[in-house]
Amino acid sequence: MSDPAASPPSPAEPPEGPAGEPAPATPFHRLADFVALPRLAGLALSPDGSRLVTTVATLGPDGTRWQPALWELDPAGARPARRLTRGGSGESGPVFTAGGDLLFTSARPDPDAGKDAPDPKPALWSLAPGGGEARLVAQRSAGISGVAVAADTGEVVVVAGTMPGAADGGADEEQRERRKDAGVTALLHESYPIRFWDHDLGPAVPHVFWLGRLPAEAPAGTAPEAPGWRDLTPDAGPPTGAGDDLVVSPDGRLVARAEEVPDGPAGRRTRLVVTAVATGVTRVLVDEPLADLGGPAFSPDGRWIVCTRESASSYSEPPDHTLLLVDPESGDTRELTPDFDRWPSAPQFDAAGTGVYFLADDDGRHALFRVSLDGGAPVRMTRDGAYSDLQVARDGSALYALRSAYDSPPAPVRLDPGAADQQPVELPSPGAVGPLPGMLRELQATTADGTRVQSWLVLPEGAGPDSPAPLVLWVHGGPLMSWNSWSWRWTPWVLAARGYAVLLPNPALSQGFGQDFVRRGWGEWGGAPYTDLMAAVDAAEALPEIDPTRTAAMGGSFGGYMANWIATQTDRFAAIVTHAGLWHLDSFSGTTDSAWYWEKELGDPLAEPRRYDQNSPHRYADAIRTPMLVIHGDKDYRVPVGEGLRLWYDLQKRGVPSKFLYFPDENHWVLTPGNAIVWYETVLAFLAEHVLGQEWRRPELL
């Protein structure tokens, strides 16, 4: 495989295809090329602002997994990116120490371990500013899942899973070995939940450990002093433990974190706590019975903490979000965004500590904002695109972030810390994808009640009045999210390369259009979200570039629910693809990994059955006439596989043309390259059969 940092071939010189095959016009025309594209995630900025590091995932040598590595970027934009690590198991989670060392987690083997050592778990490694070999600085039997560093003093805090009652690393390892030797895999649960997304909870739970300042590299022939492990959360217990939503104060005295606590018989909520590192004493800072607190960040002088506050949703009201300014000594709070009709997230202080930057969905974008501690309305700082992983230069000279859009994968950019409505400066990186097989357009629709519905429309090359393109409606998940950024998992350009137009609407329940827009669809999933989607499709089909006689619908998660609902409400589409979709709402609400969350909106199915009766697609199965492709992963605990199995059986016994693509070892998403290729191959073959009228072609490896 070519160096991912190299420039892509120019449009005039397309890459060569296999012998006997025409060269693909873009990487999206051949799935093997698509999955080989480098994928950027995360940013870390050194204390002096001279180094910027990101994680780049590329295909591993055997092509069966994506392997992340650390790359250094030039904050000034003058030098090309360079690769820093080449571990066989990959590296992730980069963070700089106060002295400029780069810490990261990796499951690479310990070079000093014997040949009989067990398979390594993610451990903490350090790379000196001058480069060279990375050295192992901390490890734990179950691995290290999170790292935080004090900005001024360099104290390190890590998160690691720990067995119940284990006083130290030795006791933890002994308990694990005893279970293993006895052949015990059973788990005993005494509180809800019992699993999360794709993994079981317990018996170990996350604890937060203070390591202190990591030792410098020892002279040749000697070993550095091992860091001291001190458990800051010895009482962390099942089911969720201490978690890793935490931050260390600049002076290393305090660790602030979001702590989960019970909320009713089966629910959970989070409060804000701080732990004094010197004494290990934890005290509750902000505890609101009707809200979740999270995402804490310290001001540069440690005087303040900013965090997010999400109000608890209810049967009648969706959640709302704001930012709180918190005094870490007294716990006094003040709301920073009281009248802001968007949902702020990922807050960080500016370099002077006089304002807070944050991100929020806004009208189909994920924008950067700044709000002053003195009050006033937040100011939007970016014009277009979706931003993440914000880094603030300590001298106040610049901001750095990853920016993406539906026509641009994540790329590192530099921003002016004081300018509003700006366009960023893109930095050299290994993430370019080359030309796209079409163009992106923004589309507006108006519903019967006068509501505006915003969408993104991908048009394939050549689409026009004389050659209108077939249309695929792609419904987003969430449901409290919006289409606004590049997605490797849901990539419309793969479909565009085959000649499809792809419509990406933001219907009722979507973030970034105000609280009333969310409220329109709250608890009424089959109502405004459905009619908004149909209005968006009507607007797209009215365009001369679109062929309204050849259309399909698809979606995943909540989008899969909407695909199922659409199948029961209309036969306007030639085919429907549903991935991890909700089918039987009563069954789903009790088997998902977060049942209490959904019951807040849908209600108790026994006490308040109306929303289940009105909005569960399975009740209208007899109305389905459209061919359906059902896709589900067995490790999906958010939408358990029973939803897909029940839908599949209901379609089969009614004689509806249907297929079931089943992944025994995938979760809510499809996370391995081979399965991702098969996913797209199957979807494309199904659409080709029912939308384009072509003969069904079973993917070769199925």
C-alpha positions in Angstrom: 0.0 0.0 0.0 1.3 3.5 -0.8 2.3 5.9 1.9 -0.9 7.6 3.2 0.9 10.9 3.5 1.6 11.0 -0.2 -0.4 13.3 -2.4 -3.3 11.7 -4.2 -3.0 11.2 -7.9 -4.2 14.1 -9.9 -7.5 13.8 -11.8 -5.6 13.8 -15.1 -3.6 10.7 -13.9 -6.1 8.3 -12.3 -4.7 5.4 -10.3 -4.2 2.2 -12.2 -6.8 -0.6 -11.7 -6.1 -4.4 -11.7 -5.0 -5.9 -14.9 -7.8 -6.0 -17.4 -10.0 -3.6 -15.5 -10.5 0.1 -16.1 -8.9 2.4 -13.6 -11.5 3.7 -11.0 -12.3 7.3 -11.3 -12.3 7.8 -7.4 -11.5 5.6 -4.4 -15.3 5.3 -3.9 -15.8 3.3 -7.2 -14.0 0.2 -5.8 -14.7 -0.9 -2.2 -11.2 -2.2 -1.6 -9.9 1.3 -2.4 -12.5 2.9 -0.2 -11.7 0.9 3.0 -8.0 1.6 2.4 -8.4 5.3 2.7 -6.7 6.8 5.8 -9.0 7.9 8.6 -8.1 10.7 11.1 -9.4 10.9 14.6 -8.4 13.0 17.7 -5.9 15.8 18.3 -3.3 16.6 20.9 -1.4 19.9 21.2 1.9 20.2 23.0 2.1 22.7 25.9 4.4 25.0 23.9 2.1 24.8 20.8 4.8 23.6 18.5 3.5 20.0 18.0 0.1 18.7 17.0 -0.5 15.0 16.9 -3.4 13.0 15.5 -4.3 9.3 15.1 -4.5 7.9 11.5 -6.1 4.5 10.9 -5.0 2.6 7.9 -5.5 -1.0 6.8 -3.3 -3.4 8.7 -0.9 -5.7 6.8 -3.4 -8.5 6.5 -6.2 -6.2 5.5 -8.6 -7.5 8.1 -8.5 -4.5 10.5 -7.9 -0.9 10.6 -4.7 -0.1 12.5 -4.2 3.3 14.2 -0.9 5.1 14.3 0.2 8.5 15.6 1.2 11.2 13.2 2.7 14.6 13.9 1.3 17.7 12.1 2.9 21.1 11.7 0.7 23.7 13.5 2.2 26.3 11.2 1.2 24.4 8.1 4.6 24.5 6.5 5.9 20.9 6.9 4.3 17.7 5.7 2.8 15.3 8.3 5.1 12.6 9.5 4.4 9.2 11.1 5.6 8.8 14.7 4.6 5.2 15.6 4.5 1.8 13.9 3.4 -0.6 16.6 1.8 -3.8 15.3 -1.2 -3.4 17.5 -1.7 0.3 16.9 -1.7 3.4 19.1 -4.4 5.8 20.2 -5.4 8.4 22.8 -2.4 10.8 22.5 -1.9 13.4 25.2 1.2 15.5 26.0 2.8 15.9 29.4 3.9 19.3 30.8 7.4 18.4 29.8 6.5 17.6 26.2 6.5 13.8 26.3 3.8 12.2 24.2 1.7 9.6 26.1 -0.5 7.1 24.3 -2.2 3.8 24.9 -1.2 0.7 23.0 -1.5 -3.1 23.3 2.0 -3.6 21.8 4.0 -6.2 23.6 6.5 -5.2 26.4 10.0 -5.6 24.9 11.2 -6.8 28.3 8.5 -9.5 28.8 9.3 -13.1 28.3 8.1 -15.3 25.5 5.4 -16.9 27.7 3.9 -13.5 28.7 0.1 -13.3 28.2 -1.3 -11.3 25.3 -0.8 -7.6 26.2 -3.6 -5.3 27.1 -3.6 -1.6 26.3 -0.9 0.0 28.4 0.5 3.5 28.8 3.6 4.3 26.7 5.7 7.5 26.4 7.5 8.9 23.4 10.2 11.6 24.2 10.0 15.0 22.3 13.1 14.0 20.2 11.5 10.8 19.1 13.2 7.4 19.3 11.7 4.2 20.8 8.6 4.5 22.9 8.9 3.1 26.4 6.3 1.4 28.6 5.5 3.5 31.7 2.4 1.9 33.2 0.3 -1.3 32.7 -2.6 -3.1 34.4 -4.0 -6.6 34.0 -7.2 -5.4 32.3 -5.5 -2.6 30.4 -5.7 1.2 30.6 -8.8 2.8 29.1 -8.2 6.5 29.7 -5.5 9.1 30.5 -5.6 12.7 31.8 -2.6 15.0 32.6 -2.3 18.1 34.8 -1.4 20.9 32.3 1.1 22.8 34.6 2.7 20.1 36.7 2.4 16.9 34.6 0.7 14.6 37.2 -0.9 11.7 35.3 -4.2 10.0 36.1 -5.4 6.8 34.4 -8.6 4.7 34.3 -8.3 1.0 34.5 -10.7 -1.9 35.2 -10.4 -3.4 38.6 -11.9 -6.5 40.2 -14.2 -6.0 43.2 -12.2 -5.8 46.5 -8.8 -5.8 44.8 -6.5 -3.5 46.9 -3.7 -3.4 44.4 -2.6 -4.7 41.0 -1.4 -8.0 42.4 -4.7 -8.7 44.0 -6.5 -7.7 40.8 -4.5 -10.1 38.7 -4.9 -12.9 41.3 -8.7 -12.6 41.2 -8.7 -12.8 37.4 -6.4 -15.8 37.3 -8.7 -17.6 39.8 -11.7 -17.1 37.6 -9.8 -18.2 34.6 -8.4 -21.3 36.2 -11.8 -22.3 37.5 -13.4 -21.8 34.1 -15.8 -19.3 35.5 -17.4 -16.7 33.1 -20.6 -16.1 34.9 -21.6 -12.7 36.1 -23.9 -11.8 39.0 -25.7 -8.5 38.7 -27.5 -6.7 41.5 -28.3 -3.5 39.8 -29.2 -2.2 36.3 -27.7 -2.0 33.7 -25.9 -5.3 32.9 -24.3 -4.4 29.5 -23.4 -1.5 27.4 -23.4 -1.2 23.5 -21.4 -4.4 22.8 -19.9 -5.6 26.0 -21.0 -7.1 29.3 -20.5 -5.1 32.5 -18.6 -6.7 35.3 -17.1 -8.2 37.3 -14.3 -5.6 37.0 -15.3 -1.9 36.9 -13.3 1.2 36.0 -11.3 2.9 38.8 -9.4 6.1 38.6 -5.7 5.9 39.6 -3.2 8.6 40.4 0.3 7.8 39.0 1.9 11.2 39.8 4.7 12.5 37.6 6.1 9.9 35.3 9.9 9.4 35.7 12.2 10.5 33.0 13.9 7.9 30.8 16.6 6.1 32.9 20.2 6.0 31.9 21.4 3.0 29.9 21.7 -0.1 32.0 19.2 1.0 34.7 15.4 0.9 35.0 13.2 4.0 35.7 11.4 4.0 38.9 7.9 2.6 38.4 5.0 5.1 38.9 3.0 4.7 42.1 -0.6 3.5 41.7 -3.0 5.1 44.1 -6.7 4.4 43.8 -8.7 7.6 43.9 -12.0 5.7 43.7 -11.6 2.7 46.0 -15.4 2.6 46.4 -16.2 2.4 42.7 -18.6 -0.5 42.3 -20.9 -2.1 39.8 -22.4 -1.7 37.4 -20.5 1.1 35.8 -17.6 2.1 38.2 -15.9 5.4 38.0 -15.8 6.0 34.2 -13.4 8.2 32.3 -15.3 11.5 31.9 -12.7 13.3 34.0 -10.1 16.1 34.0 -7.2 17.1 36.2 -6.8 20.6 37.5 -3.7 22.4 36.0 -1.9 22.3 39.3 -2.6 18.6 39.8 -4.5 19.1 43.1 -8.0 18.0 41.9 -9.6 15.5 39.7 -13.1 16.5 38.5 -15.3 13.8 37.0 -18.8 12.8 36.1 -20.0 10.1 38.5 -22.9 7.8 37.8 -25.5 7.3 40.6 -28.8 5.4 40.7 -31.9 7.3 39.7 -34.9 5.3 40.6 -35.2 1.5 40.6 -33.4 1.0 37.2 -32.2 4.4 36.0 -28.9 6.2 36.2 -27.8 9.8 36.1 -24.5 11.6 36.5 -23.4 14.3 39.0 -20.1 16.3 39.2 -17.6 15.4 41.9 -14.1 16.4 42.7 -11.4 14.3 44.4 -8.5 15.9 46.3 -5.4 14.1 45.0 -3.4 14.6 48.2 -6.0 13.0 50.5 -8.2 11.0 48.2 -11.3 12.6 49.6 -14.1 12.9 47.1 -16.9 15.5 47.5 -20.0 16.1 45.5 -19.8 19.4 43.6 -23.0 19.6 41.6 -25.9 17.1 42.1 -29.2 17.8 40.3 -31.8 15.1 40.6 -33.3 16.2 37.3 -30.2 16.6 35.2 -27.0 14.9 34.0 -23.7 16.7 34.4 -20.6 15.9 32.3 -17.7 17.1 30.2 -15.9 19.0 32.9 -12.9 21.3 32.0 -10.8 23.5 34.2 -9.9 27.1 33.5 -6.2 27.8 33.0 -5.8 29.1 36.5 -7.9 26.4 38.1 -10.4 28.9 39.4 -13.4 27.6 37.5 -14.8 24.4 36.0 -17.2 24.5 33.1 -19.4 21.5 32.4 -22.5 20.5 30.4 -25.9 20.1 32.0 -28.5 18.0 30.3 -32.0 18.2 31.8 -33.8 14.9 32.3 -36.2 14.1 29.6 -39.8 13.0 30.5 -42.8 11.6 28.8 -43.9 15.1 27.7 -40.6 17.0 27.3 -37.3 16.2 25.5 -34.0 17.0 27.2 -32.4 20.4 27.0 -28.7 21.3 27.3 -26.7 24.2 28.7 -23.3 25.0 30.1 -22.6 25.6 33.8 -19.8 27.6 35.3 -18.8 25.9 38.6 -16.7 27.1 41.5 -14.6 23.9 42.4 -14.3 25.0 46.0 -17.9 26.0 46.9 -19.8 24.2 44.2 -21.7 27.4 43.3 -23.0 27.4 39.7 -24.0 29.9 37.1 -25.6 29.1 33.7 -23.5 30.4 30.8 -25.9 29.8 27.9 -29.4 30.4 29.4 -31.1 31.6 26.3 -29.2 29.6 23.7 -31.6 27.5 21.6 -29.0 24.9 20.7 -27.3 22.1 22.6 -23.7 23.0 23.7 -21.1 20.3 24.1 -17.3 19.8 24.6 -16.6 23.1 26.5 -13.1 24.4 26.9 -11.8 27.7 28.3 -9.9 30.2 26.2 -6.3 30.8 26.9 -7.0 33.8 29.1 -9.8 32.1 31.1 -12.3 34.8 30.3 -14.5 32.8 27.9 -15.5 29.3 26.9 -15.4 27.7 23.5 -17.9 25.0 22.8 -19.4 23.0 19.9 -23.1 22.7 19.0 -25.2 21.4 16.1 -26.6 24.4 14.2 -28.7 24.2 11.0 -27.0 21.1 9.5 -23.5 22.1 10.7 -21.6 21.3 13.9 -20.2 24.7 14.7 -17.7 26.3 17.1 -19.0 29.0 19.4 -17.5 31.2 22.1 -19.3 32.7 25.2 -17.9 35.2 27.5 -17.8 34.5 31.3 -19.1 38.1 31.7 -22.4 37.1 30.0 -23.9 37.8 26.6 -25.0 35.6 23.7 -22.7 33.0 22.3 -20.9 34.0 19.1 -20.6 31.5 16.3 -17.0 31.4 15.1 -17.2 29.0 12.1 -19.2 29.5 8.9 -19.5 25.9 7.6 -18.6 22.3 8.4 -18.5 20.2 11.5 -15.8 20.6 14.1 -14.4 18.3 16.8 -11.4 17.7 19.0 -10.8 21.4 19.7 -7.3 22.3 21.0 -6.5 25.7 22.5 -3.0 27.1 22.3 -1.9 28.1 25.8 -0.5 31.4 24.5 -3.8 32.3 22.9 -2.3 32.5 19.4 -4.5 29.8 17.7 -7.1 27.1 17.9 -6.8 23.7 16.3 -9.6 21.2 15.4 -10.6 18.5 13.0 -13.1 19.8 10.5 -15.3 17.7 8.2 -18.4 18.0 6.1 -20.3 15.7 3.8 -17.9 16.5 1.0 -14.8 16.5 3.2 -13.4 13.8 5.7 -11.9 15.0 9.0 -8.9 17.2 8.4 -6.8 19.3 10.8 -7.4 23.0 10.7 -6.1 26.2 12.4 -8.6 28.9 13.5 -8.3 32.4 14.7 -9.3 32.4 18.4 -11.0 35.8 18.2 -12.7 35.8 14.8 -16.4 35.1 14.1 -17.9 33.5 11.0 -14.4 32.4 9.8 -13.1 29.9 7.3 -10.3 27.8 8.8 -6.8 27.2 7.4 -6.3 23.5 6.6 -3.0 21.9 7.7 -1.1 19.2 5.7 -2.2 15.8 6.8 -2.5 12.2 5.4 -6.3 12.2 5.3 -7.0 13.4 1.7 -9.4 11.2 -0.3 -9.0 12.8 -3.8 -11.9 13.7 -6.1 -15.5 12.8 -5.1 -17.9 11.1 -7.5 -20.4 13.9 -7.6 -21.4 17.1 -5.8 -23.0 18.1 -2.6 -26.0 20.4 -2.5 -28.1 21.8 0.4 -31.9 21.3 0.0 -34.8 22.9 1.8 -38.4 21.6 2.1 -41.5 22.9 3.7 -44.0 20.7 5.5 -47.8 21.0 5.5 -47.6 22.9 8.8 -45.1 25.4 7.4 -42.0 23.9 9.1 -38.7 24.1 7.2 -36.8 20.8 6.8 -33.1 21.0 5.9 -31.3 18.2 4.0 -28.1 17.5 2.3 -28.3 16.0 -1.2 -25.4 14.2 -2.9 -25.8 14.2 -6.7 -23.7 11.7 -8.8 -21.7 12.9 -11.7 -23.7 13.3 -14.9 -27.1 13.7 -13.1 -29.3 16.1 -15.0 -32.6 16.6 -16.8 -31.5 14.3 -19.6 -30.1 11.7 -17.2 -31.9 11.9 -13.9 -30.5 9.8 -11.1 -32.3 7.2 -8.9 -32.7 8.5 -5.4 -31.9 6.9 -2.0 -33.4 8.4 1.1 -30.9 7.8 4.0 -32.4 8.4 7.4 -30.0 9.3 10.3 -29.9 7.5 13.7 -29.9 9.0 17.1 -32.7 10.1 17.0 -31.3 13.2 18.7 -28.6 14.0 16.2 -28.4 15.4 12.7 -26.6 14.8 9.4 -23.8 17.4 9.4 -20.4 15.7 9.1 -18.4 13.1 7.2 -19.1 9.5 8.1 -16.9 6.5 7.2 -19.7 4.2 8.3 -22.5 5.8 6.4 -20.8 7.1 3.3 -23.1 8.4 0.5 -20.3 8.7 -1.9 -20.1 4.9 -2.3 -23.7 5.0 -3.6 -23.0 8.1 -5.7 -20.1 6.3 -7.4 -22.8 3.8 -8.6 -25.0 6.6 -10.0 -27.4 7.1 -7.0 -28.4 10.5 -5.6 -28.5 10.3 -1.8 -30.8 12.5 0.3 -29.8 13.1 3.9 -32.6 14.9 5.7 -32.8 16.3 9.2 -36.5 15.7 10.2 -38.2 16.4 13.6 -36.1 15.2 16.5 -32.9 16.4 14.8 -30.5 18.5 16.8 -29.5 22.0 15.7 -32.8 23.5 14.7 -34.1 24.5 18.1 -35.9 23.0 21.0 -39.3 23.2 19.4 -38.1 21.2 16.4 -37.0 18.4 18.7 -40.3 18.7 20.6 -42.3 18.2 17.4 -41.3 14.6 17.2 -40.9 13.8 20.9 -42.6 10.5 21.6 -44.4 10.6 18.3 -41.8 8.9 16.1 -44.3 7.9 13.4 -45.7 11.5 13.2 -43.7 14.6 12.3 -40.4 12.7 11.7 -42.1 10.6 9.0 -44.0 13.5 7.4 -40.9 15.6 7.4 -39.0 12.9 5.6 -41.7 12.6 3.0 -41.6 16.4 2.5 -37.9 16.2 1.9 -38.3 13.4 -0.6 -41.0 15.4 -2.4 -38.6 18.3 -2.7 -35.8 16.1 -4.0 -38.1 14.3 -6.5 -39.2 17.7 -7.9 -35.6 18.4 -9.0 -34.8 17.7 -12.7 -31.7 15.7 -11.7 -33.8 13.1 -9.9 -35.8 10.2 -11.3 -38.9 9.9 -9.0 -39.8 6.5 -10.5 -36.6 4.9 -9.1 -36.3 5.5 -5.3 -35.3 3.6 -2.2 -35.1 4.3 1.5 -32.6 3.1 4.1 -31.4 3.9 7.6 -29.6 2.5 10.7 -30.6 2.5 14.4 -33.3 5.1 14.7 -33.0 5.4 11.0 -33.6 1.7 10.8 -36.8 2.3 12.9 -37.9 4.9 10.4 -37.1 2.6 7.5 -39.3 0.0 9.1 -42.0 2.6 9.7 -41.8 3.9 6.2 -42.3 0.3 4.9 -45.6 0.1 6.8 -46.9 3.5 5.7 -46.2 3.8 2.0 -45.2 1.8 -1.1 -43.6 4.8 -2.9 -40.2 3.2 -2.6 -38.9 0.3 -4.7 -36.7 -1.1 -1.9 -36.0 -0.5 1.8 -32.8 -1.3 3.7 -33.0 -1.4 7.5 -29.9 -1.7 9.7 -30.2 -2.3 13.5 -33.7 -1.1 13.3 -36.4 -1.0 16.0 -39.4 -3.2 15.1 -41.3 -4.2 18.2 -41.1 -1.2 20.6 -42.5 -3.0 23.6 -39.9 -5.8 23.3 -37.1 -3.3 22.5 -37.8 -1.1 25.5 -37.1 -3.9 27.9 -34.1 -5.5 26.3 -32.0 -2.6 25.2 -29.0 -1.8 27.3 -30.6 1.5 28.4 -34.2 0.7 28.9 -34.8 3.5 31.5 -33.8 6.1 28.9 -36.3 5.0 26.3 -39.1 4.6 28.8 -38.8 8.3 29.7 -39.9 9.2 26.2 -42.2 6.2 25.4 -43.5 5.6 28.9 -44.1 2.3 30.7 -45.6 -0.1 28.1 -48.0 -1.4 30.6 -49.1 1.8 32.3 -48.9 4.1 29.2 -49.3 1.9 26.1 -50.5 4.7 23.7 -47.1 5.5 22.1 -46.2 1.9 21.7 -49.6 1.2 20.1 -49.3 4.2 17.7 -45.6 4.0 16.8 -44.5 0.4 16.8 -44.0 -0.7 13.2 -44.7 -4.4 14.0 -48.4 -3.5 14.5 -48.7 -2.6 10.8 -46.7 -5.5 9.3 -49.6 -6.6 7.1 -49.3 -3.3 5.1 -45.7 -4.0 3.9 -45.4 -4.5 0.2 -41.9 -3.2 -0.4 -38.9 -5.6 -0.7 -36.7 -5.2 2.4 -33.1 -6.0 3.3 -32.7 -6.5 7.1 -29.2 -6.1 8.6 -28.2 -6.8 12.2 -25.2 -7.6 14.3 -25.5 -10.2 17.1 -23.3 -8.1 19.5 -25.7 -5.1 19.3 -26.9 -4.5 22.8 -28.4 -1.1 22.0 -30.9 -2.5 19.6 -30.8 -6.2 20.4 -30.7 -8.7 17.5 -34.2 -9.9 18.4 -35.6 -6.8 16.7 -34.0 -7.9 13.4 -35.0 -11.6 13.9 -38.7 -10.7 14.6 -38.8 -8.3 11.6 -37.3 -11.0 9.3 -39.8 -13.6 10.4 -42.7 -11.3 10.1 -41.6 -10.5 6.5 -41.0 -14.1 5.6 -44.3 -15.4 6.8 -46.1 -12.7 4.9 -44.3 -13.5 1.7 -42.6 -10.1 1.4 -39.5 -10.3 -0.8 -36.7 -9.9 1.8 -33.2 -10.9 2.8 -31.4 -10.9 6.1 -27.7 -9.9 6.3 -26.5 -11.2 9.7 -23.1 -10.4 11.4 -22.4 -12.8 14.3 -19.5 -10.8 15.6 -20.4 -7.2 14.9 -22.2 -4.7 17.1 -24.5 -1.7 16.5 -22.0 -0.7 13.7 -19.9 -2.8 11.3 -16.3 -2.2 12.4 -14.1 -4.5 10.4 -13.0 -3.8 6.8 -14.1 -7.2 5.4 -17.6 -7.0 6.9 -17.8 -3.3 5.8 -17.1 -4.3 2.2 -19.7 -7.1 2.4 -22.2 -4.6 3.9 -21.9 -2.3 1.0 -21.8 -5.1 -1.6 -25.1 -6.5 -0.3 -26.8 -3.1 0.0 -25.7 -2.2 -3.6 -26.8 -5.6 -5.0 -30.2 -5.3 -3.3 -30.7 -1.7 -4.6 -29.6 -2.8 -8.1 -32.1 -5.6 -8.2 -35.1 -3.6 -7.0 -34.4 0.0 -8.0 -32.4 -0.5 -11.2 -34.1 -3.7 -12.3 -30.9 -5.7 -12.6 -30.4 -9.4 -11.8 -29.6 -10.2 -8.1 -25.9 -10.9 -7.7 -25.0 -12.5 -4.4 -21.8 -11.1 -2.9 -19.0 -13.5 -3.6 -18.0 -14.1 0.1 -21.5 -14.7 1.3 
